[in-house]
Amino acid sequence: MVVVGAGLAGLVAARALVAAGASVVVLEARDRVGGRTLNEPIGNGEVVEVGGQWIGPTQHRLAALATELGVETFPTYDEGDNVIEWEGSLRRYRGTIPRLGPAVLADVAQAQWKLNRLAKRVPLEEPWRAPGAERLDSQTVWSWLRRNVYTKGARSLLELGTEAVWAAEPADLSLLHLLFYINSAGGFESLLDTGGGAQQDRFVGGSQLISLRLAEELGKRIVLDAPVHTVRQDDDGVEIVADGVLARARRAVITLPPTLCGRLEYDPPLPGYRDQLTQRMPQGAVIKTMAVYGEPFWRAEGLSGQATSQDGPVRLTFDNSPPGGSPGVLLGFLEGRFARELGRLEPDVRRARVVDCLTRFFGPRAAEPDAYIERSWADERWTRGCYGCYMPTGAWTAYGDALRAPLGSLHWAGAETATVWNGYMDGAVSSGERAAGEALAALA
Ligand SMILES: Cc1cc2nc3c(=O)[nH]c(=O)nc-3n(C[C@H](O)[C@H](O)[C@H](O)COP(=O)(O)OP(=O)(O)OC[C@H]3O[C@@H](n4cnc5c(N)ncnc54)[C@H](O)[C@@H]3O)c2cc1C
């Protein structure tokens, strides 16, 4: 078997195939494993993650894998007050939703209630069969917000939430996709919350440790620096051509995000419907930034390190200090339109804009970090955006059934193909398990 990509999905698929007795080669374009997870050392043996990092309740596949591999978790720092920059001033609050007056709060609550109710009706295996799927897939989240959210404040907060979860703008996303994604995570709150939600815990040693441990197990079966460019199929199976490597197998598991699947050469060519799917799954835009300080000084001031801003360009921050609390790390996300805009700036100009935000949120001590780290995922040749791909209008209903359906000897995996926790590390893990099972069943 050949596995294309050594992110979580590819490594998990390879491990399952090896466990079933298959002979496996994993072809990876980068000079490292982990894909969208990547540890960055910050000294004294500590790391921060510039890619995916959090794990939350109900992410059972990821949790089980981490436990098996001996990778432990610790809670995200979530004590003290959050701050919000709203209409030009800074306010402190507790919990996920800031106190912005009863009308705005009630409006957000009714919108979330409606979205959760609609989301529950979207079948995770076949979102295009949801009641009223065509109507839901014909409108953007922007259009829905215009019609269903009545106050400017609530619209602004939900726009912020959309950027935070999908790294895209409400105008980019199909409403059906948003609903599928909410259901896939078990509710809107699960996506947004720190305690009790997707941002609840972090991995000791960084999330990439999971991939590094899987890679140790797989050893020489992984070939790094081997970007695949051509996928040929014939009656005997599949031939995968990468720089410097040609691998033949009866089956292949391809784990690239759908956009990148569309950039491979296929012989025979992909059927039109599968190629057109890959043309309709753009990646979101994220620049993840981290400012490192001697200590997490905000904690002593009763602040959690979590900030939200109406103005941006940093719209969301977290305390991302290592488990022992030293050094202090503030994580700032540039997402959606802000990542698109700031991604074009020179790095030092961007850094100044980010640090200016941190200083507005946390005071003058934030102005001079000891170190500054950032990763712009749209610029990454082997990813091209993040956190993952989303569906614009019309894509799920016209092409959704091509997302996972095997094509000859090819099986598709990756976080984007998951039904549960789609787009997350947990989804990547379950997709690898599923695709490996499919490939083995096809050979049985
Ligand atoms: C900034 C950021 C923050 C995130 N935060 C979270 C979070 O907190 N929690 C969470 O659960 N998820 C988070 N995610 C999402 C999560 O990281 C991904 O869903 C998950 O890692 C995807 O794994 P994958 O194996 O499906 O894909 P990938 O990790 O993208 O793996 C695909 C692999 O294929 C390789 N590849 C690409 N092209 C080729 C080619 N032509 N030939 C060979 N190999 C190729 C790539 O190098 C890569 O290694 C975040 C992502 C980012 C970027």
The ligand as an SDF file (V2000), in Angstrom:
LIG
                    3D

 53 58  0  0  0  0  0  0  0  0999 V2000
   -2.8340   27.2530   12.6740 C   0  0  0  0  0  0  0  0  0  0  0  0
   -3.6590   26.0210   12.8380 C   0  0  0  0  0  0  0  0  0  0  0  0
   -4.3610   25.8230   14.0150 C   0  0  0  0  0  0  0  0  0  0  0  0
   -5.1310   24.6740   14.1840 C   0  0  0  0  0  0  0  0  0  0  0  0
   -5.6990   24.4490   15.3950 N   0  0  0  0  0  0  0  0  0  0  0  0
   -6.2470   23.2370   15.6430 C   0  0  0  0  0  0  0  0  0  0  0  0
   -6.5640   22.8590   16.9630 C   0  0  0  0  0  0  0  0  0  0  0  0
   -6.2840   23.5980   17.9050 O   0  0  0  0  0  0  0  0  0  0  0  0
   -7.1390   21.6420   17.1610 N   0  0  0  0  0  0  0  0  0  0  0  0
   -7.3660   20.7590   16.1320 C   0  0  0  0  0  0  0  0  0  0  0  0
   -7.8800   19.6680   16.3800 O   0  0  0  0  0  0  0  0  0  0  0  0
   -7.0350   21.0890   14.8640 N   0  0  0  0  0  0  0  0  0  0  0  0
   -6.4550   22.2910   14.6080 C   0  0  0  0  0  0  0  0  0  0  0  0
   -6.0250   22.5900   13.3400 N   0  0  0  0  0  0  0  0  0  0  0  0
   -6.3400   21.6600   12.2430 C   0  0  0  0  0  0  0  0  0  0  0  0
   -5.4600   20.4160   12.3000 C   0  0  0  0  0  0  0  0  0  0  0  0
   -4.1170   20.7770   12.4550 O   0  0  0  0  0  0  0  0  0  0  0  0
   -5.6660   19.6180   11.0220 C   0  0  0  0  0  0  0  0  0  0  0  0
   -7.0280   19.2970   10.8590 O   0  0  0  0  0  0  0  0  0  0  0  0
   -4.9250   18.2740   10.9900 C   0  0  0  0  0  0  0  0  0  0  0  0
   -3.6170   18.3980   11.4720 O   0  0  0  0  0  0  0  0  0  0  0  0
   -4.9470   17.7660    9.5490 C   0  0  0  0  0  0  0  0  0  0  0  0
   -4.2670   16.5430    9.4250 O   0  0  0  0  0  0  0  0  0  0  0  0
   -4.2790   15.7830    8.0100 P   0  0  0  0  0  0  0  0  0  0  0  0
   -3.3990   14.6150    8.1610 O   0  0  0  0  0  0  0  0  0  0  0  0
   -5.6740   15.5870    7.5630 O   0  0  0  0  0  0  0  0  0  0  0  0
   -3.6750   16.8330    6.9670 O   0  0  0  0  0  0  0  0  0  0  0  0
   -2.1980   17.4580    6.8950 P   0  0  0  0  0  0  0  0  0  0  0  0
   -1.6530   17.6570    8.2600 O   0  0  0  0  0  0  0  0  0  0  0  0
   -2.3070   18.6360    6.0090 O   0  0  0  0  0  0  0  0  0  0  0  0
   -1.3530   16.3110    6.1810 O   0  0  0  0  0  0  0  0  0  0  0  0
   -1.1960   16.2270    4.8050 C   0  0  0  0  0  0  0  0  0  0  0  0
    0.2730   15.8710    4.5340 C   0  0  0  0  0  0  0  0  0  0  0  0
    0.4660   15.7310    3.1250 O   0  0  0  0  0  0  0  0  0  0  0  0
    1.7000   16.3360    2.7710 C   0  0  0  0  0  0  0  0  0  0  0  0
    1.6420   16.6720    1.3550 N   0  0  0  0  0  0  0  0  0  0  0  0
    1.0500   17.7120    0.7270 C   0  0  0  0  0  0  0  0  0  0  0  0
    1.2020   17.6410   -0.5920 N   0  0  0  0  0  0  0  0  0  0  0  0
    1.9130   16.5080   -0.8390 C   0  0  0  0  0  0  0  0  0  0  0  0
    2.3980   15.8640   -2.0240 C   0  0  0  0  0  0  0  0  0  0  0  0
    2.1580   16.3580   -3.2360 N   0  0  0  0  0  0  0  0  0  0  0  0
    3.1090   14.7300   -1.8930 N   0  0  0  0  0  0  0  0  0  0  0  0
    3.3630   14.1780   -0.6640 C   0  0  0  0  0  0  0  0  0  0  0  0
    2.9240   14.7400    0.4700 N   0  0  0  0  0  0  0  0  0  0  0  0
    2.2020   15.8850    0.3910 C   0  0  0  0  0  0  0  0  0  0  0  0
    1.7910   17.5270    3.6870 C   0  0  0  0  0  0  0  0  0  0  0  0
    3.1260   17.9870    3.8120 O   0  0  0  0  0  0  0  0  0  0  0  0
    1.2410   16.9510    4.9900 C   0  0  0  0  0  0  0  0  0  0  0  0
    2.2630   16.3810    5.7730 O   0  0  0  0  0  0  0  0  0  0  0  0
   -5.2470   23.7360   13.1300 C   0  0  0  0  0  0  0  0  0  0  0  0
   -4.5370   23.9350   11.9530 C   0  0  0  0  0  0  0  0  0  0  0  0
   -3.7240   25.0480   11.8160 C   0  0  0  0  0  0  0  0  0  0  0  0
   -2.8940   25.2030   10.5880 C   0  0  0  0  0  0  0  0  0  0  0  0
  1  2  1  0
  2  3  1  0
  2 52  2  0
  3  4  2  0
  4  5  1  0
  4 50  1  0
  5  6  2  0
  6  7  1  0
  6 13  1  0
  7  8  2  0
  7  9  1  0
  9 10  1  0
 10 11  2  0
 10 12  1  0
 12 13  2  0
 13 14  1  0
 14 15  1  0
 14 50  1  0
 15 16  1  0
 16 17  1  0
 16 18  1  0
 18 19  1  0
 18 20  1  0
 20 21  1  0
 20 22  1  0
 22 23  1  0
 23 24  1  0
 24 25  2  0
 24 26  1  0
 24 27  1  0
 27 28  1  0
 28 29  2  0
 28 30  1  0
 28 31  1  0
 31 32  1  0
 32 33  1  0
 33 34  1  0
 33 48  1  0
 34 35  1  0
 35 36  1  0
 35 46  1  0
 36 37  1  0
 36 45  1  0
 37 38  2  0
 38 39  1  0
 39 40  1  0
 39 45  2  0
 40 41  1  0
 40 42  2  0
 42 43  1  0
 43 44  2  0
 44 45  1  0
 46 47  1  0
 46 48  1  0
 48 49  1  0
 50 51  2  0
 51 52  1  0
 52 53  1  0
M  END
$$$$
